[in-house]
Structures are given as C-alpha cells and as structure tokens.
Amino acid sequence: MSKKVAYVTGGMGGIGSSICQQLAKDGFTVVAGCGPNSARKDKWLAEQKALGFDFVASEGNVSDWNSTKAAFDKVVAEVAPIDVLVNNAGITKDGVFRKMSVEDWMAVIDTNLNGTWWMMQEAAKRWRADGKPGHVINIVANVERGMPQAAHNCAARAGVIYLSKTLATEWAPHKIRINCVGPGVIETEGFNVYPEEALQRFHNANPMKMRGNAWDIAEQVLYLSSPAGRFINGDLIIIDGGQAQWGTVWPAGMPDYFKEDGAA
C-alpha cells in the first residue's frame, strides 16, 4: 500500500515545519509549499534532511490561480495525488484600518482567503474526478473577538472559517472533510519580534499563564488527519489555552505597540 501524501502550504515556517514533521513521522509523504524562487527553500530542505526528514518542495504563489494549478500538476506528476491538504500559508500586514492601503488589503485577502479557496478548489476537483476521499485542514487565526490592526486578516480568516463550514456539508457526500484549526498566541520565530514586555503581557493574559508552541498545532493537524479524526467535519478547533473564553486575544495596552503615530 502506498504512503498517503500531505501537501502543506507555507510549510517552511515555524508552524508549517512542525506540521510537516509530525505528518512525516506518522508515515505521510509530505510536500512543503513555498513561494516561487524561495530564498529559504534549499537551506530549509537541507536542515530538515539533517534531522531525518526527506520532504518534497513545491514552489508556487497561492494567491495566483495559474500558479496554484501549476504547482498541483507538478506534485501529482512527480509525487502522487494528495490525500490531505493543509492550508497554512498566510501573510500579515499589520496596520490601523484608516491608514490601510488598497494594496495591503488586497495582498492579505488574495493570500489568506482567495489562496485558500484556490487550493481547496484544485484539491477537491481532483478528489471528485478520482472518486477518492480527501481532507482539508485550514490553519486560521483565532479571530472570534477580532484583532486590532488586522482588519484584513480577520476578514480573510473569518471568510475561510465559514467557507470551510459551508463546503464541509456540500462535499461530505463525496467523503471530503474540511476542518479549521485556530491557533491563539503561538511562539514562533515571527512572534519574537514583539518587545519582551509585550510577550509578558501575552503570558499574563492567558488563563493558563502560558503560551502555545508550533507542536500544539501540529499535533492537532495530525489527529485530524488520522483515522481517529474521521468523524470530525466542518469544525473550528481553537488552540489558545482558553483565551477566547477569557477575553480579547490582545491584552490591555497591546495595541500601543503597533500605533504609527499614537492614534488609531
């Protein structure tokens, strides 16, 4: 029996790397997506190989339909049809709404919402044509209470959540499942750009008095991809230590770190 194939977009970042590694440990052949002519690709592949992981890289721009289709065609031709799609690619361009440019708004919407739609469309089209089951896991920010300075990202992620819930019922008769995983405050390399005082605020604002890490997300993706997750469909699983129940994801005073001129 051939190994199942998982395609992880944004697979070379902090959360993406952990997802790729966990799926590989469970026996998946893992395709890690990255941008065209990625500067990090060769170094990342070498680092992962040194750790014992033999991943396949897939270059493509998820915000462009033609690039998405070409990437899928290449993966199917050179690896195999995929079984699991993890949409993890995303960008942020934090800024107050009144100063947000059309270019920044469209860049985030095109990548975080439209890019996810295009990946799902391409995957589902192939699953339907082959008559085989499939599973989509969309990694979305926890936007239930909104995030200051991230109107475009919140709009895009909320769109992905409800798109996923809708298609989960539409595609269920064809044995295609769709779920979302919503990380809260997760420590990755990108998270370390915040000042130490900000990091401590995040810590103190969480009811568990802790911050998550990339493995918390990867383990949930692995569970959903396993036989144990076979009856989970159309769900949004929040992984934030209960912070969504406690209050806003941003502790009091946090927006001050992002104001451009002291006023939103």
Number of C-alpha atoms within 10 A of each C-alpha: 3 7 11 17 22 24 28 27 31 22 26 24 21 18 24 24 19 20 28 28 22 18 24 21 14 12 11 20 24 28 23 25 28 23 19 13 9 12 10 12 19 11 10 16 18 14 13 17 12 10 10 12 17 17 19 16 22 24 22 22 21 30 24 15 18 12 17 18 19 14 19 22 15 13 20 13 10 10 14 17 20 21 21 25 23 29 26 24 26 23 14 16 15 18 19 18 14 8 10 16 12 8 9 15 19 14 19 26 24 20 22 29 25 21 24 28 21 21 24 22 14 15 23 21 12 17 20 15 8 10 11 14 17 22 25 27 26 26 28 28 23 24 23 15 13 17 18 19 21 20 20 24 27 23 17 24 27 19 19 22 24 15 16 26 19 13 17 22 15 12 16 15 10 15 16 23 29 30 24 27 23 21 22 23 23 20 15 14 10 10 12 11 10 12 10 10 10 19 18 15 16 20 17 14 20 24 15 12 13 16 18 17 17 18 18 16 24 21 15 18 24 20 13 24 25 12 9 10 14 13 9 14 22 21 17 21 16 20 20 23 18 13 21 18 13 11 13 17 23 19 16 11 9 16 17 13 11 16 15 11 7 9 9 15
